[in-house]
Amino acid sequence: MSLMLDALILLLVLYSLFKLRRAHLLLYDMRDQSRQDNVQMFRQLEALQGLYAELDLGASLPATRDWAASPDFLLALTRHARAKQPSLVVECSSGASTLVLARCMQLNGAGKVLSLEHDPHYAAQTRAQLRQHGLQDWAQVLDAPLKPLMLTGESWPWYDSSALPPDASIDMLVIDGPPQATREMARYPAGPMLFERLAPCAYVFVDDANRIDELEILRRWKQAYPALHQSTLACEKGCAVLINGG
């Protein structure tokens, strides 16, 4: 009886030690996650400050959290647009990036942004923000409802690309739509529908490139479009950069 009691006590002690160890590991994980979150938040604040400094905006940008493009992604777009001075920028979706790119065109003194937007509410909102910033002459939000598109034997909801000029030669393409909830790999059609319109040495920026869907999309594009050189930027949500002929 004494041996059984001793064994039971030992088991209880070992179990308590096990639970205590688990609690310690959980606390360490929480501490490390908190540090990472703080570092990431600081990076986004730095990027946001850099945006305002480089663009010299007279009014505030829309929110850059949740579904919107993160400040570090917007800063990457800004620096590229200011350095390369693209004549035509095309966006899949509209929002803060539209304002940022339109301001780049204004500062460059040339260029145009065309944003494909399927949601009439967001289209109206972006147009109002462009007017507020005095950028309506540098960007145009195109009403482009999602329509069924047959690709690879499947139906894909994709922007009505007829809104784009048929002879458009795209120097910079920003892919941040349609929303992920639209369907699996929702942004895949950007390749078949828009890559043939890329100008020589055009750049493509893909937001949310850390997501599983986007990683698979990039893998497929790499096989289908070997002339597009792929690289990545260390942005909060991931950023892939494709260069035509790179």
C-alpha positions as CSV (number, residue, x, y, z in Angstrom):
1,M,0.0,0.0,0.0
2,S,2.9,2.4,0.9
3,L,4.6,1.7,-2.5
4,M,1.4,2.4,-4.4
5,L,0.9,5.7,-2.4
6,D,4.5,6.7,-3.1
7,A,4.1,5.9,-6.8
8,L,0.9,7.9,-6.9
9,I,2.6,10.9,-5.2
10,L,5.5,10.6,-7.7
11,L,3.1,10.6,-10.6
12,L,1.4,13.7,-9.3
13,V,4.7,15.5,-8.8
14,L,5.8,14.5,-12.3
15,Y,2.5,15.7,-13.8
16,S,2.7,19.0,-11.9
17,L,6.3,19.5,-13.2
18,F,5.1,18.7,-16.7
19,K,2.2,21.2,-16.5
20,L,4.6,23.8,-15.0
21,R,7.0,23.3,-17.9
22,R,4.2,23.7,-20.4
23,A,3.2,26.9,-18.7
24,H,6.8,28.2,-18.8
25,L,7.0,27.4,-22.5
26,L,3.7,29.1,-23.2
27,L,4.9,32.2,-21.4
28,Y,8.1,32.2,-23.4
29,D,6.1,31.9,-26.6
30,M,3.8,34.7,-25.6
31,R,6.9,36.9,-24.8
32,D,8.5,36.1,-28.1
33,Q,5.3,36.8,-30.0
34,S,4.8,40.1,-28.2
35,R,8.4,41.1,-29.1
36,Q,7.8,40.2,-32.8
37,D,4.5,42.1,-32.8
38,N,6.2,45.2,-31.3
39,V,9.0,45.0,-33.9
40,Q,6.5,44.6,-36.7
41,M,4.4,47.5,-35.5
42,F,7.5,49.7,-35.2
43,R,8.5,48.8,-38.8
44,Q,5.0,49.8,-40.0
45,L,5.1,53.1,-38.2
46,E,8.6,53.7,-39.7
47,A,7.2,52.9,-43.2
48,L,4.2,55.1,-42.7
49,Q,6.4,58.0,-41.6
50,G,8.6,57.4,-44.6
51,L,5.5,57.5,-46.9
52,Y,4.4,60.9,-45.6
53,A,7.9,62.3,-45.8
54,E,8.5,61.0,-49.4
55,L,5.1,62.0,-50.7
56,D,4.6,65.3,-48.8
57,L,0.9,64.7,-48.6
58,G,-1.4,67.5,-47.5
59,A,-4.0,65.2,-46.1
60,S,-4.0,61.9,-44.3
61,L,-4.1,58.5,-46.1
62,P,-6.9,56.0,-45.6
63,A,-6.4,53.3,-43.0
64,T,-3.6,50.9,-43.7
65,R,-4.5,48.1,-41.4
66,D,-6.7,44.9,-41.8
67,W,-7.4,44.3,-45.5
68,A,-5.8,47.4,-46.7
69,A,-2.2,47.4,-48.1
70,S,0.4,47.8,-45.3
71,P,2.6,50.8,-45.1
72,D,5.8,48.9,-46.0
73,F,4.1,47.6,-49.2
74,L,3.0,51.1,-50.1
75,L,6.5,52.4,-49.4
76,A,7.9,49.8,-51.8
77,L,5.5,50.9,-54.5
78,T,6.3,54.6,-53.8
79,R,10.1,54.1,-54.1
80,H,9.7,52.1,-57.3
81,A,7.3,54.5,-59.0
82,R,9.5,57.5,-58.1
83,A,12.7,55.8,-59.3
84,K,11.4,54.2,-62.5
85,Q,8.7,56.8,-63.4
86,P,6.3,54.4,-65.1
87,S,4.0,55.9,-67.8
88,L,1.1,53.5,-67.0
89,V,0.4,51.8,-63.7
90,V,-2.5,49.3,-63.5
91,E,-3.9,48.1,-60.2
92,C,-6.1,45.2,-59.4
93,S,-8.3,46.8,-56.8
94,S,-8.3,50.4,-55.5
95,G,-7.6,52.1,-52.2
96,A,-4.7,53.7,-50.4
97,S,-2.3,52.4,-53.0
98,T,-4.3,54.4,-55.7
99,L,-3.7,57.6,-53.8
100,V,0.0,56.8,-53.2
101,L,0.7,55.9,-56.8
102,A,-1.3,58.9,-58.1
103,R,0.8,61.2,-55.9
104,C,3.9,59.6,-57.4
105,M,2.7,60.4,-60.9
106,Q,2.0,64.0,-59.8
107,L,5.5,64.3,-58.3
108,N,7.0,62.7,-61.4
109,G,5.1,65.2,-63.6
110,A,3.9,62.4,-65.9
111,G,2.1,59.0,-65.8
112,K,-1.3,57.6,-65.2
113,V,-2.8,55.1,-62.7
114,L,-5.7,52.9,-63.8
115,S,-7.4,50.9,-61.0
116,L,-9.7,48.0,-61.7
117,E,-12.4,48.0,-59.0
118,H,-15.3,45.6,-58.8
119,D,-17.1,47.1,-55.8
120,P,-19.0,50.3,-56.6
121,H,-18.8,51.5,-53.0
122,Y,-15.0,51.2,-52.8
123,A,-14.7,52.8,-56.3
124,A,-16.7,55.8,-55.2
125,Q,-14.7,56.0,-51.9
126,T,-11.4,56.0,-53.8
127,R,-12.6,58.6,-56.2
128,A,-13.6,60.9,-53.4
129,Q,-10.2,60.4,-51.7
130,L,-8.5,61.3,-55.0
131,R,-10.5,64.5,-55.2
132,Q,-9.7,65.3,-51.6
133,H,-6.0,65.0,-52.3
134,G,-6.3,66.9,-55.7
135,L,-5.1,63.7,-57.5
136,Q,-8.1,63.0,-59.7
137,D,-6.1,63.9,-62.9
138,W,-3.4,61.3,-62.1
139,A,-5.6,58.2,-61.4
140,Q,-8.8,56.8,-62.7
141,V,-10.8,54.1,-60.9
142,L,-12.4,51.9,-63.5
143,D,-15.7,50.1,-62.8
144,A,-14.8,46.5,-63.5
145,P,-17.3,44.0,-62.1
146,L,-16.2,40.5,-61.6
147,K,-17.4,38.3,-64.5
148,P,-17.0,34.5,-65.1
149,L,-13.8,33.7,-67.0
150,M,-12.9,30.2,-68.2
151,L,-9.2,29.4,-67.7
152,T,-7.6,25.9,-67.4
153,G,-11.0,24.4,-67.7
154,E,-12.3,26.2,-64.6
155,S,-14.5,29.3,-64.0
156,W,-12.8,32.2,-62.4
157,P,-14.5,35.5,-61.3
158,W,-12.3,38.2,-62.8
159,Y,-12.4,41.9,-63.4
160,D,-14.1,43.1,-66.6
161,S,-10.8,44.0,-68.3
162,S,-12.6,45.7,-71.2
163,A,-12.5,48.8,-69.0
164,L,-8.7,48.9,-69.8
165,P,-7.6,50.6,-73.1
166,P,-7.1,47.7,-75.6
167,D,-3.6,49.0,-76.5
168,A,-2.5,49.6,-72.9
169,S,1.2,48.9,-72.4
170,I,1.7,48.4,-68.6
171,D,4.9,49.6,-67.0
172,M,3.9,48.7,-63.5
173,L,1.2,46.2,-62.3
174,V,0.0,46.0,-58.7
175,I,-2.0,42.9,-57.8
176,D,-4.0,43.3,-54.6
177,G,-7.3,41.9,-55.6
178,P,-9.8,40.3,-56.0
179,P,-10.4,39.5,-52.3
180,Q,-9.3,36.1,-51.1
181,A,-12.9,35.2,-50.3
182,T,-13.9,35.3,-54.0
183,R,-12.5,31.8,-54.6
184,E,-9.4,29.7,-54.2
185,M,-6.3,31.4,-55.8
186,A,-8.6,34.4,-56.7
187,R,-5.7,36.4,-58.2
188,Y,-4.4,33.7,-60.6
189,P,-6.1,35.2,-63.7
190,A,-4.0,38.3,-63.5
191,G,-1.3,36.3,-65.3
192,P,-3.3,35.1,-68.3
193,M,-5.2,38.4,-68.5
194,L,-2.6,41.0,-68.0
195,F,1.0,39.7,-68.4
196,E,0.8,39.9,-72.2
197,R,0.2,43.6,-71.8
198,L,3.4,44.2,-69.9
199,A,5.9,46.5,-71.4
200,P,9.5,45.4,-71.7
201,C,11.2,45.6,-68.2
202,A,7.8,46.2,-66.5
203,Y,7.5,45.4,-62.8
204,V,4.7,43.4,-61.2
205,F,4.1,43.8,-57.4
206,V,2.0,41.1,-55.7
207,D,0.7,41.9,-52.2
208,D,-0.1,39.2,-49.6
209,A,2.6,37.0,-51.1
210,N,3.1,35.0,-47.9
211,R,-0.4,33.4,-48.1
212,I,-0.7,29.8,-49.3
213,D,-2.9,30.7,-52.3
214,E,-0.5,33.4,-53.5
215,L,2.5,31.1,-53.1
216,E,0.8,28.5,-55.4
217,I,-0.2,31.3,-57.8
218,L,3.4,32.4,-58.0
219,R,4.6,28.8,-58.6
220,R,2.1,28.4,-61.5
221,W,3.1,31.8,-63.0
222,K,6.8,30.8,-62.7
223,Q,6.1,27.8,-64.9
224,A,3.9,29.5,-67.4
225,Y,5.9,32.8,-67.7
226,P,9.6,31.9,-67.4
227,A,10.6,35.3,-68.8
228,L,9.3,36.9,-65.6
229,H,12.0,37.0,-63.0
230,Q,10.6,36.5,-59.5
231,S,12.0,37.9,-56.2
232,T,10.6,38.9,-52.8
233,L,10.6,41.9,-50.5
234,A,10.4,41.6,-46.7
235,C,7.0,43.2,-46.3
236,E,4.5,42.5,-43.4
237,K,2.1,40.4,-45.6
238,G,4.7,39.4,-48.1
239,C,5.5,41.1,-51.4
240,A,6.6,39.3,-54.6
241,V,8.2,41.3,-57.4
242,L,8.1,40.0,-61.0
243,I,10.3,41.7,-63.7
244,N,9.4,41.2,-67.4
245,G,12.6,40.1,-69.1
246,G,14.6,40.2,-65.8
